[in-house]
């Protein structure tokens, strides 16, 4: 098959030299985008069986796809502008009637809007922490109990979630909400902070054929002394480096059968409720009594190729006996099956 690989490649953090940088500027501005080595690793994996064309998800992508449409697109493009940026390329694929991997524009936009996603989850009986959305600094979080965690509403890859994002009083809460409003020019999500263990769960498949890969636990004891036990931007991108990786993950997670079954069940339900397709990674945290809650869904999961990079979806796949190339081709095969295309 002729496979198009759509992507956004990381730039310099300052945005210098980028003609159209994303609207937020800071140390984490390009955190969601992929390194050239990741893009090349996916290309190489898919090239084992298919002819692959690289298509950068910029203003020229539409013309490229229109003039030389591939048989299917393997999409990892995060987009650059607005709260629905992850939906931009899939909307183009649908307009041009090109099959593609992953979730549709509505699901991608909904999952990136953490507040709307949590509303849908809660309405459908999927446990998720109680929350409020601040579009401006009004109120003080009444209805929630401390501690709370404050996040930008429309970000992924731990953007805007720093070591000081957990707050324990009104002054801290108001200060952190205002910082999110000023820095990211978007609403702030204030969520009940759960004190239990944290996991991330990789799923592959559709319909009645959804596979839950071995669960990954985030081991906060490996963080520097005094660090807040959250998977913050510092934990993900600063303290955990290829040359000095943190021993932060355990896969398969050590869980009793009851808790594992509960986590798998709520993840499959969340996957279906939000109409995810082909693959997704779901973050789960336990409360103080050991009850699991869905924190958020990541239908464009991170897929760094090197084991030392501590990328959770490939880590879960390796624990299930799939190497990186097999995982990439499996996602493509699942999408082809959904379209009725012979891979």
N, C-alpha and C positions, 0 to 999 in steps of 0.2 A: 504494500500500500504506500501511497504518498501521504506522509504525515507532516503536518505543519506544527512546529513547536513555538508557541507564543509565550513571551516572557517579558519581564522588566529587569534590567541589569542594574546593579548597584552603582551609584556614582560616589564622588567625593561627598563626605557628610555635610559640607557647607553648601552644597548645591552649585559651587563655582564651576563654570563651564557647561552647565546644563541649561539649554535654551528655555525649557519650560519645567522648572522644578516643582515638586509638590507644594501645596499651599502652607504646610507647617515647616518651620525651619528649626533645627536643633540637632543635638548629638544623635538623635534616633530617627532623623528624617527619612532615611532610606532603609530602615531596619527590615521592612517587609519585602524588599526587592532581593533578587538572587545574585549571588556571586557568579562571575563567569565560569568558575570550575563546576558549579552546580548545573548550570545550563549545558555545559559540555558533557557532563556525566549523564544527563538525561538523553542528550542527543546520541551519545555513544551507545547507551542501553537500547534505545529504540532502533538504532541503525543495525542492530544484530539481525533484525527481521524485516525492516522497512526502509524506504527512502525518506530521509528527514530533511526538512527545510526550516531554517531558523527565521522567525518573524518577530522582530522587536515590537512590543505593543505601544507604539508611538502614533503620531498623527498620520503616518504613512501606511499603517497596517491595513486599513480598509482597502486602499487601492491594490496593495499586494495580494490580499485575499480575493478581491473581486476579479483581478486579471488572471491570477494563477491559483485557483482554489484547490487545496489539497483534498484528499479523500476524507480525512478526519484531522482535527486539531487536538494535540495534547496541550492543554492550557494550564500554565502556571502564572499567568499575568495577574499582577495585583492591582494595576491601574494607578493613576496619580492624583486625580482631582475629585473631591467631593465624597460624600458619605456613601455613595453607591458605586465607587470606583471599581470594585471587583466585578461588577456586573457589566462593565463597558464592553469588554471584548466578547463575552458570551452573547450580548445583545447583537453585536455585529455578526457573529457566526449565524445566529438565528435569522437575521435579516437576509443574509446571503445563502441561507439553507445549507450550511456546512456543518456536518456532525462534529461534536467536540466532547472531550472528557469533562467530567465533573458536573457540578450543580448548575441549575439554570440561573438567569439574572435575578429573579425574585429571591431565590434562596440565598444567593451570594450577598445581595444587598441587605436582606433581613438579618443574616447571621453577623454581618459587620456592625449593624445597629444593635448593640448589646441590650438596650432597653426594650426595643420591639421584640427581639428574639425571646427575651425572658417573659414578656407578656404572653406570647404564643405558647411557650413551654408551660407556664403556670396555668393558663386556661385549659390546657390539655392534661393537666395532672402530673406533669414532670417536675419533680422537686428542684427548685432553684432558689438561691438566697433572696430574701426580701430586699427591696431597693427603692431608690428615688432618683429621678433625673432632674438635674439643675440646669436650666437653660440660661439662667442668670442667678446671682447670689440672693436667693429669697429663701427664708426659713432656715432651719438649723437641723434638719434630719429627724424631726419629730416622727415617731412611728417606728424608727429603727433604734436598736440599742448598740451602744459602743461595746467593742471596737467596730469601726467601719473601715472599708477600703474605698478609695477614690480613684477613678479611672477616666480617661477620655472615652466618650461614648462610641466613637467610630474608628478605633484603631485596633491593630493586631500586633503580633510579634513582641508583646510586652512594651510597646510604645506608650509612654506616659505613665507606666507603672514602675515607680522607683522605690528605693528602700524606705522612704518616708511616706509612702502612700497609705499606710494603715494609720488611722487617727483614733484618738481616745478621748476627745473632748470637743466642745463647740468651737473654741478658738482655732484648734488645729483643723477641724473640718472646714470652716469657712475659709481659712487661708489656703488649704489645698484645693478646694473647689475653685476659688478665684484664680489660682495658678493654672489650673487646667483650662479655664475659660480664656485666660489671657494668652497662654502659650499655644494652645491647639485650635483656638477660635471655633470651638464646638462645645456642646453641653458636656457636663460631667455626670458620670454614673456613680452614685454612692450606694454601696452594697453592704449588707451585713457581712462582717468578716467571720469566717468559720475557722475554728481553732484546731481542727483535726488534720489528718493526713491528706496529701494531695496526689492525684493520679492523672495521667492522660491516656486516652483510650483510642486506638486506631481501628477504624472499620473500613472494610472493602466490600462492595457488592450492591445489589439492588433487590427490591421486593422481598421475597422469602429466602433469598440467598445472600444474606449479609453475614460476613465473617468478622468476628471480633478477634483481633490479634492479641497476643499476650500483653497484659496491662503493664504500663510503666509507672513506677512510683518516683516522685520527686523527693529526694532525701535532703531535707533542709539542714541536717546536722553537718553537712559538708560545707556550708556557707561560712564566711569569715565570722569570727566571734562577734556577737552583738547584732548580727544582721537580722532583719525581720524575716520570719519564715514564710516568704512568698517567692514565686518565680518571677522576680523583678527584672527590669532592664539590665541592672548591674549583674544579676545572677546569670542571665542568658547571654549577654554580649560582652561584659567587662571582666568579671571574675573567672568565667569559664572560657578558656582559650585553647586552641589546638595544641600549642606548645606546652600548656600546663592545664590540662582539662580537670575540672572538678569531678569528683566521684559522686555526682549528684543524682544519678538515676539507678534504679534497680528494676531489671526486667528479666523474667516475670516478677511482678510485685508479690511479696509474701502476704497472702490474704487467706482468711478462712473461706470455705466454700460458700457460706451464706452471703458474706459481704461481696465476694467476687460476683456471685449471681445477681445481687442487687445492682451493682455497678453496671454489669453488662446489660441488664434489662432496661435500666433507665437510659443508657446510651443508645440502645437500639430504638427505644421509643422516641427519644429526642431526634434521632436521625430520620425517622419516618415522619414525625410531626412536622419538622421543618423541611421535609421533602428533599433531603440530601440525595445525591446520586454518585455512584461509583466509589467515592472515598471521602473520608472526613476524619478529623481528629477532635475528640471531645475532652475538655478539661473538667475534672470532677474533684470535689473536695468533701471531706467528711466533717460533720459538726462534732461537738464535744462528746456526743453519745454514740458516734460511729455511724450516723445515717448519711448516705451519699446525696450530694446535690450537684446538678449540672451548673458549671460556671459559665461556659461558653462553648460554641461550636466553631471549628476551623475547617470549612469545606475546601480551602486551598492550603493544605498543610505544608509546613516546612519539610524539605526533603534533602538536607545536606548529605552528600555522598560519603564523606569520610567518617568512619566509626568514632574517631576521636573528637569529632565536631558535636557529639551528643545530640543529634537530631532524632526526635522521639519516634516518628513514623518509621524511618528505616531501622531504628533500633528494635522496635516491636516486630517488624518483618523478619529481621535476622533471628530473633528469638523463636519465630515460627518456622524457621528453616528456609526463608527466602533471602537471597542476596539482593543487592540494589538493582541490578539489571532485571532480575525476575520480577521484583516489585513493580518497576516502571511498566514492564510489558503486561503484567497482570492488570494494572489499572486500565491500560489501553484495551485489553481484551474484554474487560467488563463493560466498558463503554461501547465497544463494537457489538457485543451481545445485546445490549439495550437497544441499539439501532437496527439490529438484524443484519449487521455487516460481517462478512467473513474476515477475520483478522489475518 
